[in-house]
Amino acid sequence: MKDDVRKYIYVTILAFLVVVGGWVIFLFLNACDFTFTCKRGALLIERTPVPSLIPATMPAATQPSDLGQAPASEHCRVRAVDFVGAWVNAGASEEEPFQFTDINGQTCSASYVEINQLFTQSNYWYSGSLACSSCHSADVAVSPAQLDLSSYAGVLAGSRRESADVKGTDILGKGNWANSVLYKYVSANQADIPGHNNLITDALIYIGNPLATPAPTSAPTATEIVPTPTP
């Protein structure tokens, strides 16, 4: 009796191993298209190494005119510091245009729209520069110096504000750019302040539009006077 039970156990174990082995062989042959060469495992295409890719040839953006705006020739070229100063000295209006002189001596015109771009868009002060408002945002609770440069109202509200509902220290020098707090922080190297390095001190930007120069008027021609003989 014991021999019969032992025999059944051995037969069961052997049958189980045969079934498992047969299933594994079936799966392998099925995956390899029922061949032992397993061609399905080979690459179907010859891969191209990365170094053979064609390198990009587009020039790096260095000025706002390279970043989708009008060509630089259509804009005036001026130091960013002087551009903001011209706006402040002209009254820092949100609506009225103001004039400034670019590095070529031509008279140009702009408005707060361009000032706002200078504060809220990246790559304006120099290639790779962050927008001023990325740090000095509307959330004065976390903004450095509690200063908001993201909007006209924020600029006028000043710095060191206790909350978004109150005004702080005037940063525009009451219309005198040379005496303003903002001038102090953008006209000199502030190496200890992120973003206020020497690259912004003399940063040249393309911005504003040159005013049309009136065509010179021709000088009046002298009337020819015929002398009258004396009788």
C-alpha positions, 0 to 999 in steps of 0.5 A: 500500500505504501509503495502504491502511494509513493508511486503515485506521488512520484508520478504526480511530481514527474508529470508536473515537471514535464508540464511546466517544462513543456510550457516554458519551451512553448513560450520560448518557441512562440516568442522566437517564431518557433525557431531556436535562432530567436531572430525576433530579438535582433534589431530591425533597423540600424540605429544612428549614433547621437553624434551624427545628428545635425547640430542646431545653427540658430544664433543665441538670443542676446537682445529683445529684438532677437526674441520675436520682437521687431528688428533692432534697426527699428528700435533705439539702443539705450542703456536700460538704466538710462531708459528707466531714468528717462521715464522717472524724470518725465513723471513716471506716467502710466499713459503718457509717452516720454522721450529719451536720447539713445546712444546714437544721439537720436531722440526716441519715444516710449511709454510705460508699456516698454518699462513694464516689459523691462520689469516683467520679461526675461532676457531684457537686461542681458541674455539669460537674465530673469524678469525682475518680477520673478523675484519682486512679485505681487506677493509682497509677503515673500517678495525681496524688499517687499517690492512689487515690480509686476505692475504700475500700481506695485511700482508706485506703492514702493518697497518695505510694504507691510501688506499689499494694501498699503504703500511703502518707501518711494523707490522713484525718488519723487521724480528724481531718478538720480536720488531714487532707491531704484537707481541705487540698486540698478546703476551699481554692482550689487554682487550680494543681491541675486540678479543685481550684478555688473551685467545690468549696470551697462546693459544696452537694450533695443527699445522704443522708437525714434521720432521722425526727423522733420525734413529740412526746408529749403532756404528761400531764394533771394529775389534778384534786384535789378538796379534802377539807373539814376536819371 
